Amino acid sequence: MVDLLIAFCRYLRLAGIPVSTGEVLDLMHALTLLEPSRENFLLAVKTTLAKGRVNERELEKLFHFYLRTAAKGPAPIPTPQKPAIPNPAPRLTPQEFSTRLAQMKDWLRQEMARAREGEEGNSGRGGGPGGQATGRETGVAVARGWQRDRTTAFKQVPLYNRLFMVLERGGEEELATLAAEALSALTEANNGAGESVQETLTGLKALLDWNTVREHLEQPSMREAQKLIWREKLRKLENILRTGIEEKRWRQQPERELENMARRANLAERSFAHLNPEELAEVKRQVVRLGRQLATRPGYRHKPSPHGMVDIARTVRLAATTGGVPLQLCHMRREPGRPDVVLLCDLSGSVAPYSRFMLLLVHTMQNKFQLARSFAFVDAVAEITGLVKNQDLERTLVHIQRQTGIWQTGFSDYGSVWKQFRREYLTVLNNKTTLIILGDARNNYKPPEVDHFQEICRRARQVIWLNPAPREHWEGEDSIMGLYAPYCRRVLECRNLAQLTRIAREIF
């Protein structure tokens, strides 16, 4: 029993749930006070190890899968590994390509046949040109027809229209039935070998015509109460589908999938660009919590003093006047102070998910800074300090490119940005300013304009560059990080919550 508990706690640590030795001892003590049963075991685990609502949900899922894996044999102890760097997908052989092309053609023929049947059944009812209804209107019509005639056989309706039926009047049972049939349909079309959970989930959403439903939710004619109900059902259905995919993969490779499941549950190590809406909301809450903690922590600045710690920089500069011999030591002291921060974020498509969280962090802890100004750029740069400070941040970031005109060609152009920033905004930098740049330095083979960037760095006290791309990719393809790095005080990776937390605690 002790070995099983220790192995289970290691899986929890792998999932990002901190478990101390004292908590393990509390769990063992709790088990001695309860009747031996699965429910009491889970109750003791949740009481002693869970840290919050999200941790509790992930802990319960890992608990059930771990017990089932342990029942099959001794569960291996996972070893911490660095996140694997995604490699480009391998090329298909001619035979595999022909097979997949034939499957795609068959699927297209089936969908076209279904569309023709829907058009014939809905001709004359309005909708698209010539009285033919669109796919979205077809789904809504089928759902309303199901409301009028509850005797209609659920399984006779096409799968891509059945989602509308469930959203209109379905309950938990209909959601589970739809998820099971979607998983079965996708398995028949493609066994899913070699696919990740997210890729399989994307395939299921395409099968259910998920995007059409999301478009229908944006219609102004739909009542807000109904929109909330539909969104909640979509969230539940997505969780059921994800659980079903994990169950299927676990049956194929129990030990390996259990470890992968634990790693996927660790939101702190997941890239911001790979989070679903529910996970994004949880990470946003943690970033806001981090910003509030840092905002209350006092800041310090070093000033010359007749005594105290040795100021190495001033001592070395003074030694240059005496032939390099440090005849006199210079000292400094720490005094409370608030720094000046200028944030420059790339909002192009590949970097926008990462910039969002950095802007959110700085926005949360604005009171900590003497001066905090934010700029956004793609192929042009514009100040967004007022937008970030005075409006809802999420809504602002969605429309920021349209409001500021930073997106002209659609491709990042760092050289053009440096030239414009030096010409229009160089006065915001001084010897007390920390300039933080967040971008991947992918310049689309345009002129880098290193001399302009060098002048910008010279005006600031220090420049810290945060790059969301893995370090191994900084010199590949059109990335020119190597040209800018020599002029920065620090160049760091920043693509997940763990890295952002560590960097924020160091520089703020």
C-alpha positions in Angstrom: 0.0 0.0 0.0 2.8 2.4 0.9 4.5 1.8 -2.4 1.3 2.4 -4.3 0.7 5.7 -2.5 4.2 6.9 -3.1 3.9 6.1 -6.8 0.5 7.8 -7.0 1.9 11.0 -5.3 4.7 11.1 -7.9 2.1 11.0 -10.7 0.4 14.0 -8.9 3.7 15.9 -8.8 4.1 15.2 -12.5 0.6 16.7 -13.1 1.7 19.9 -11.3 -0.1 19.2 -8.0 2.4 19.8 -5.2 2.5 17.0 -2.6 4.7 17.3 0.4 5.9 14.5 2.7 3.7 15.8 5.5 0.6 15.6 3.3 1.5 12.0 2.4 1.7 11.2 6.1 -1.7 12.9 6.7 -3.1 10.7 3.9 -1.8 7.5 5.5 -3.2 8.6 8.9 -6.6 9.4 7.4 -6.7 5.9 5.8 -6.3 4.3 9.2 -9.4 6.2 10.5 -11.7 5.2 7.6 -13.4 2.0 6.5 -11.5 0.4 3.6 -13.4 1.2 0.5 -12.8 3.0 -2.8 -15.0 5.9 -1.9 -13.3 6.5 1.4 -9.9 6.2 -0.2 -10.9 8.9 -2.8 -12.3 11.1 0.0 -9.1 10.9 2.0 -7.0 11.7 -1.1 -9.1 14.7 -2.0 -9.2 16.0 1.6 -5.4 15.8 2.2 -3.9 16.4 -1.3 -6.3 18.6 -3.4 -5.4 22.3 -3.5 -8.4 23.7 -5.4 -11.3 22.9 -7.7 -9.2 22.3 -10.7 -6.7 20.2 -8.8 -9.5 18.2 -7.3 -11.0 17.3 -10.7 -7.6 16.3 -12.2 -6.8 14.4 -9.0 -10.0 12.4 -9.1 -9.4 11.5 -12.8 -5.8 10.3 -12.1 -7.0 8.4 -9.1 -9.5 6.3 -11.0 -7.1 5.6 -13.9 -4.2 4.8 -11.5 -6.2 2.3 -9.5 -7.3 0.5 -12.8 -3.7 0.6 -14.0 -2.3 -0.8 -10.7 -4.9 -3.6 -10.9 -3.4 -4.7 -14.2 0.1 -5.0 -12.7 2.8 -3.0 -10.9 2.6 0.6 -12.1 5.9 2.2 -13.2 7.2 5.2 -11.4 7.4 8.1 -13.8 10.6 9.9 -14.2 10.6 13.7 -14.8 11.4 14.6 -18.4 11.7 17.9 -20.2 8.8 18.7 -22.5 9.4 17.2 -25.9 10.0 19.7 -28.7 7.4 19.0 -31.4 9.0 17.9 -34.7 7.5 18.3 -38.1 5.2 15.5 -39.1 7.0 12.8 -41.2 6.2 12.6 -44.9 3.7 9.9 -45.9 4.7 7.1 -48.2 3.0 6.9 -51.6 0.9 4.0 -50.4 -0.2 5.8 -47.2 -1.0 8.9 -49.1 -3.1 7.0 -51.6 -5.0 5.3 -48.8 -5.7 8.5 -46.9 -6.7 10.3 -50.1 -9.2 7.5 -50.9 -10.6 7.8 -47.3 -11.0 11.6 -47.7 -12.8 11.2 -51.1 -15.2 8.6 -49.6 -15.9 11.0 -46.7 -16.5 13.9 -49.1 -18.9 11.8 -51.2 -20.9 10.8 -48.1 -21.0 14.4 -46.9 -22.1 15.7 -50.3 -24.8 13.0 -50.5 -26.0 14.0 -47.0 -26.0 17.7 -48.0 -28.1 16.9 -51.2 -30.6 14.9 -49.1 -30.9 17.9 -46.6 -31.4 20.3 -49.5 -34.1 18.2 -51.0 -35.8 17.8 -47.7 -35.7 21.6 -47.0 -36.3 23.0 -50.5 -38.7 25.9 -50.4 -38.2 26.7 -46.8 -35.9 29.7 -47.3 -32.3 29.8 -46.2 -29.7 29.9 -49.0 -30.1 30.9 -52.6 -33.0 29.2 -54.4 -34.8 28.3 -51.2 -32.2 25.8 -50.1 -31.3 25.9 -46.4 -27.7 26.1 -45.2 -26.1 23.5 -43.0 -26.7 25.6 -39.9 -30.3 26.2 -40.7 -30.8 22.5 -41.5 -29.5 21.6 -38.0 -31.7 24.1 -36.3 -34.8 22.9 -38.3 -34.1 19.3 -37.4 -33.7 20.2 -33.7 -37.0 22.1 -33.7 -38.7 19.2 -35.5 -37.4 16.9 -32.8 -39.0 19.2 -30.2 -42.4 18.9 -32.0 -42.2 15.2 -32.5 -40.4 13.4 -29.7 -41.1 10.1 -31.3 -38.5 10.8 -34.0 -35.8 8.1 -33.7 -32.7 9.8 -32.4 -30.3 7.5 -34.4 -32.0 8.3 -37.7 -30.8 11.9 -37.7 -27.4 12.5 -39.3 -24.6 12.9 -36.8 -23.7 16.5 -37.8 -27.3 17.6 -37.2 -27.8 15.7 -33.9 -25.7 18.2 -32.0 -28.4 20.9 -32.5 -31.0 18.4 -31.2 -29.0 17.8 -28.0 -28.4 21.5 -27.5 -32.1 22.3 -27.9 -33.7 19.7 -25.7 -31.1 17.1 -24.8 -29.9 16.2 -21.3 -27.0 14.3 -19.8 -28.1 11.0 -21.4 -28.3 12.5 -24.9 -24.9 14.1 -24.4 -23.3 10.8 -23.5 -25.1 9.0 -26.4 -23.9 11.6 -28.9 -20.3 11.4 -27.6 -20.3 7.6 -27.8 -21.6 7.6 -31.3 -19.1 10.3 -32.4 -16.2 8.3 -31.0 -17.4 5.2 -32.7 -17.9 7.0 -36.1 -14.4 8.5 -35.9 -12.9 5.1 -35.0 -14.4 3.5 -38.0 -13.1 6.2 -40.3 -9.6 6.3 -38.7 -8.2 4.3 -35.8 -6.5 7.4 -34.5 -3.1 5.7 -34.3 -0.3 8.2 -33.6 -2.7 11.1 -33.0 -2.7 13.2 -29.8 -5.8 13.7 -27.7 -6.2 17.3 -29.0 -5.9 16.2 -32.6 -8.6 13.5 -32.1 -10.8 16.0 -30.3 -10.5 18.4 -33.3 -11.5 15.5 -35.6 -14.6 14.8 -33.5 -15.6 18.5 -33.5 -15.3 18.6 -37.3 -17.5 15.4 -37.4 -20.1 17.1 -35.3 -20.0 20.4 -37.2 -18.9 22.2 -34.0 -17.9 25.4 -35.8 -21.4 25.8 -37.3 -22.9 25.7 -33.8 -20.4 28.3 -32.6 -21.4 30.5 -35.4 -25.0 30.1 -34.6 -24.2 31.2 -31.0 -23.0 34.5 -32.4 -26.3 35.4 -33.9 -27.9 38.5 -32.2 -31.4 36.9 -32.5 -30.5 34.2 -30.0 -31.4 35.0 -26.4 -28.6 35.3 -23.9 -30.1 32.7 -21.5 -30.2 30.2 -24.3 -26.6 31.0 -25.3 -25.5 30.3 -21.7 -27.3 26.9 -21.7 -25.8 25.9 -25.1 -22.3 27.0 -24.0 -22.6 24.9 -20.8 -23.7 21.9 -22.8 -20.9 22.3 -25.3 -18.4 22.4 -22.4 -19.9 19.3 -20.9 -19.8 17.5 -24.2 -16.2 18.5 -24.8 -15.3 17.0 -21.4 -17.1 13.8 -22.2 -15.4 13.5 -25.5 -12.0 14.2 -24.0 -12.6 11.6 -21.3 -13.7 9.1 -23.9 -10.6 9.7 -26.0 -8.3 9.3 -22.9 -10.2 6.1 -22.0 -9.7 4.6 -25.5 -6.0 5.5 -25.5 -5.6 4.1 -21.9 -7.0 0.7 -23.0 -4.3 0.5 -25.6 -1.3 1.4 -23.4 -2.3 1.8 -19.8 1.0 2.7 -18.2 2.2 5.0 -20.9 -1.1 6.9 -21.2 -1.3 7.3 -17.5 2.0 9.2 -17.5 0.9 11.2 -20.6 -2.4 12.0 -18.8 -0.5 13.4 -15.8 1.7 15.5 -18.0 -1.3 17.0 -19.9 -2.9 17.9 -16.5 0.1 20.1 -15.6 -1.1 23.5 -16.8 2.0 25.2 -15.6 4.2 23.3 -18.2 1.7 23.5 -21.1 2.3 26.1 -23.8 -0.2 29.0 -23.7 -1.0 28.3 -27.4 -2.2 24.7 -26.6 -4.8 25.4 -23.9 -8.5 25.0 -24.4 -10.9 27.8 -23.2 -11.4 26.2 -19.7 -7.7 25.8 -19.2 -7.1 29.4 -20.5 -9.5 30.7 -17.9 -7.7 28.8 -15.1 -4.3 30.0 -16.2 -5.6 33.6 -16.4 -6.8 33.4 -12.8 -3.3 32.2 -11.7 -1.6 35.0 -13.7 -3.9 37.6 -12.0 -3.1 36.0 -8.6 0.6 36.2 -9.4 0.4 39.8 -10.4 -1.4 40.7 -7.2 1.2 39.0 -5.1 4.1 40.7 -6.9 2.3 44.1 -6.7 2.3 44.0 -2.9 6.0 43.0 -2.7 8.2 46.1 -2.1 10.7 47.0 -4.8 14.2 48.2 -4.2 16.8 50.3 -6.1 20.6 50.5 -5.4 22.0 54.0 -4.6 25.6 55.1 -3.8 26.5 55.0 -0.1 29.6 55.5 2.1 29.1 52.0 3.5 27.2 48.8 2.8 27.7 46.2 0.0 30.4 46.7 -2.6 29.3 48.3 -5.9 31.4 46.2 -8.3 30.5 48.3 -11.4 31.5 51.6 -9.9 34.6 50.1 -8.3 35.8 48.8 -11.7 35.1 52.1 -13.4 37.1 53.9 -10.8 39.9 51.4 -11.0 40.4 52.3 -14.7 41.8 55.6 -13.6 44.5 54.0 -11.5 45.8 51.5 -14.1 43.2 48.8 -13.2 44.2 48.6 -9.5 41.0 49.0 -7.2 42.6 51.4 -4.7 39.2 52.6 -3.5 36.0 50.5 -2.9 32.6 52.0 -3.8 29.6 51.0 -1.8 25.8 51.1 -2.3 22.7 50.6 -0.3 19.1 49.4 -1.1 16.3 51.9 -0.9 12.6 51.3 -1.6 11.6 52.3 -5.1 9.3 51.6 -8.0 10.8 50.8 -11.4 9.9 52.2 -14.8 8.8 49.5 -17.2 8.2 49.6 -21.0 6.6 46.5 -22.5 6.8 45.9 -26.2 4.7 42.9 -27.4 4.5 41.1 -30.7 0.8 40.5 -31.5 1.3 38.5 -34.7 -0.6 35.2 -35.0 2.2 33.0 -33.7 3.0 35.1 -30.6 -0.3 36.7 -29.7 -1.4 34.0 -27.2 1.9 34.5 -25.2 1.7 38.3 -25.3 -1.8 38.3 -23.9 -0.6 36.8 -20.6 2.4 39.2 -20.3 0.1 42.2 -20.8 -2.4 40.7 -18.3 0.4 40.4 -15.7 1.7 43.9 -16.2 -1.9 45.3 -16.2 -2.6 43.5 -12.9 0.5 44.9 -11.1 0.5 48.5 -12.5 0.6 50.1 -9.1 4.0 48.5 -8.5 5.6 50.6 -11.2 6.5 54.3 -11.3 5.9 54.3 -15.0 4.3 51.4 -17.0 3.8 51.9 -20.8 2.7 49.2 -23.2 3.3 48.9 -26.9 2.1 46.4 -29.5 3.5 45.7 -32.9 3.4 43.4 -35.9 4.9 45.3 -38.9 4.2 48.7 -37.2 4.2 49.8 -33.6 1.6 51.7 -31.5 1.1 52.5 -27.9 -1.7 50.7 -26.1 -1.2 51.9 -22.5 -4.6 53.6 -22.4 -6.4 50.6 -24.0 -4.9 48.1 -21.5 -5.5 50.3 -18.5 -9.0 51.7 -19.1 -10.9 48.9 -20.9 -11.5 45.2 -20.5 -8.3 43.5 -21.4 -9.7 40.5 -23.2 -12.1 42.5 -25.3 -9.3 45.0 -26.1 -6.9 42.4 -27.3 -9.4 41.0 -29.7 -9.8 44.3 -31.5 -6.5 45.9 -30.8 -5.0 45.3 -34.3 -8.0 46.9 -35.9 -8.0 49.9 -33.5 -4.2 50.7 -33.7 -3.4 49.8 -37.3 -0.3 47.8 -36.4 -1.2 45.1 -38.9 -0.5 46.4 -42.4 1.0 43.6 -44.4 0.1 40.7 -42.0 3.7 39.7 -41.5 6.1 40.6 -38.6 8.7 43.2 -39.6 11.1 43.8 -36.6 13.3 46.1 -38.6 10.5 48.4 -39.5 9.3 48.4 -35.9 12.7 49.4 -34.5 12.9 52.3 -37.0 9.4 53.6 -36.1 10.0 53.1 -32.3 13.3 55.0 -32.5 11.7 57.8 -34.5 8.5 58.2 -32.4 8.9 56.7 -28.9 12.6 56.8 -28.0 12.0 59.5 -25.4 10.1 57.1 -23.2 13.4 55.3 -22.4 16.0 56.5 -20.0 18.6 55.1 -17.6 15.9 54.0 -15.2 13.7 52.1 -17.6 13.5 48.4 -18.0 12.5 47.5 -21.6 10.8 44.1 -21.9 10.3 42.7 -25.4 8.2 39.6 -26.1 8.5 38.1 -29.5 9.9 35.2 -31.5 12.3 37.3 -33.7 10.9 35.7 -36.9 11.4 38.5 -39.3 10.1 36.9 -42.6 13.5 37.5 -44.3 13.2 41.3 -44.0 16.0 43.8 -43.1 16.8 43.5 -39.3 17.9 47.1 -38.8 20.3 46.1 -36.0 21.7 49.7 -35.7 18.2 51.0 -34.7 17.7 48.3 -32.1 21.2 49.0 -30.7 20.3 52.6 -30.2 17.1 51.6 -28.4 19.0 49.3 -26.1 21.6 52.0 -25.3 18.9 54.4 -24.1 17.3 51.9 -21.6 18.7 50.8 -18.3 18.4 47.1 -19.3 16.6 45.1 -22.1 15.0 41.8 -21.3 13.8 39.7 -24.3 11.3 37.0 -23.7 11.0 34.5 -26.6 8.1 31.9 -26.6 9.9 29.6 -29.1 12.2 26.8 -27.9 15.9 27.9 -27.7 16.7 25.3 -30.4 14.6 27.2 -32.9 16.1 30.7 -32.3 18.5 30.4 -35.3 16.3 28.4 -37.6 14.5 29.5 -40.8 13.8 33.3 -40.6 14.5 33.8 -36.9 17.2 36.4 -36.2 17.4 36.2 -32.4 21.2 35.8 -32.6 21.4 39.3 -34.1 19.5 41.0 -31.3 20.7 38.9 -28.3 24.1 40.6 -27.8 22.4 43.9 -27.0 20.0 42.5 -24.4 20.8 42.0 -20.7 18.9 38.7 -20.7 17.2 36.5 -23.3 14.8 33.9 -21.8 12.3 31.4 -23.0 8.7 32.3 -21.9 5.9 30.1 -23.3 4.1 28.6 -20.2 3.0 29.6 -16.8 6.0 28.1 -15.0 8.4 30.1 -17.0 6.4 33.3 -16.8 6.2 32.9 -13.0 9.9 32.3 -12.6 10.8 35.3 -14.8 8.3 37.6 -13.2 9.7 36.9 -9.7 13.2 37.6 -11.0 12.7 40.8 -12.9 9.9 42.4 -10.8 
